């Protein structure tokens, strides 16, 4: 049963919750993404990217997600923190890099769901000081168009 959206910020923050804080504690930087449909976003983030709900506030249409050390908040559009009209793709000009142990399970889940990749998997080496750091990476957009870069670390090497 759908609950009505809460518009009062205090009511939203104090609305009923399930779950608990992330096991390893809260990260020092956690993006909160405004989404048009929380359930569609949860299906993508949870079922395809492998995140779990640490806690949520269903009446506020809010969920705090974790995957290992990765943390992200999703909140259905509510008019509070939208400085301008939201138009797809959301998050223009930013991509969120997320380091995972292995890309293959996520790529398999996306392929099984026929979810298009924004950029296919590739190997990239980035110069960092006197070394190059390698990663296998791909980019995908979530249901609202946020650009996500999933990365599997390859190690370091001397510059080519």
N, C-alpha and C positions, 0 to 999 in steps of 0.2 A: 504494500500500500504506500503510495507516494505521500510524503509529509509536505505540508506547505513550507515554502521558503521563508526563512527568518530574515527580516530586513534590519532589525536593531542589532548593532555591533556587539553590545554587551550580551544580548540574548544568544547571538550566534556563538560567541566565545564560550559561554557557559552552558550551552545546550548539551543534552545527553551524549555520552561517548562510550565507545567500546574499545577494547584493547588497552595498550599501555605504551609508555615511552619506549623508543628503540633500545634494544638490549645493550648496545655498546654506548649508549648516551646519545645526546643530540649533537649533530655536526655543527661546526661553527658557521658554516654558510649553507643554507638550505633554500633553494629557489621554491617559490610558491607560484604555480602556474594557474592562471585563470582559464577555465575550460568551459565550453558551451554545454556539455552534457557529461556530468560526472560518471554516470554508468558506462557510457561509451569509452571514456578515457580510462576508467578502471579496467575494462575488458582488454584494452590495448596494453596498458602498463603492467597489469598483473598477469594476464594470460599469455601475452606475447613476449614481453620483456623480462618477465620473471620476478617482478617486485611483489612484495607482500604488504598488506595493510598493517602497520604497527598500531595505529588507532585511527578512529574516525569520529565525526560528529554528523550523523545522517541528516538531522533536521537542518543543519547549516550547509549541507552538500559539500562536506570537506573530508579529505582523507590524507593521512600522513603515511607515505610509502617508504619502504626500505628494501634494499637488495645488497647484502653484505654491508660495506661501508657507505654505499650510496643512499642518499635520502632526498626526497622531493615531496612537496605538498601540492595537492590538487584541490582547487576550490571552484565550484560552479559560479559562473558570472553572477554577481549580485549588485553591481553598481557602486560598490564601495571603493575599490582600488583600481578603477579603470579611468585613467586621466583623459582618454579619448575613446571614441567609438571603436570597439574591437572588430577587426575585419580579418578574415583568413587571408593568408596564413598568419597565425598569431606568432609573436616572438620574432618578428622580422629583424634581421641584423644580428641575431645571436644563435649560436648552436651550443648545446650542452654536451660536453665530453664526459663520458662515463666509462671508467675502467672496470672491466670484468675479467674473470679468470679465463673464460673461453667464449669465443664468438659463436661457435657452431650451434649450441642449443638454441640460441636466440635466432640465428639465421634460419634454422630448421622450423621453429615455431612461426616465424614470419612467412616462410615459403608455404607451410601447410595452410596458413590463413589467406594465401594469395595477397599478402600485403606488399605493396611496391616499395622498393628501396629507392632512396633519393640518389645515393651513390653506392655502387657495388663494393664489396670488400676489396681492399688493396693494401699493399705494404707501403708505409710512409716512414721516412727517417727525417727527424727534425734536429737541426743544429742547436745544441745547448752548451754554451761555453766551448770547451775543447773537445767535446764528444758529440756524437749523434745518438739520439734516442729513437729506437724503432718501435713501431706499433702496427698491428694489422687493424684496420678500421673500416667501418662502413657508416653511412648516414641513412636515417629513416625519419619520416615525419609522423608525428602522432595524429590523432583524429582532428585536432585543431590546427595542424600545420607546424607545430614546434619542431625545430630541426634538432635531432638527437644524433650524436656521434658516439657509437660504441667502439671501444678500443680494447685490444688484447696486447699487452706489452711484450716486446720482442727482445729487450735488452739494450745494451749500448755498444758502440764501436767507435773507432777512430774515424774522423771525417774521410770521406771518399776522395 
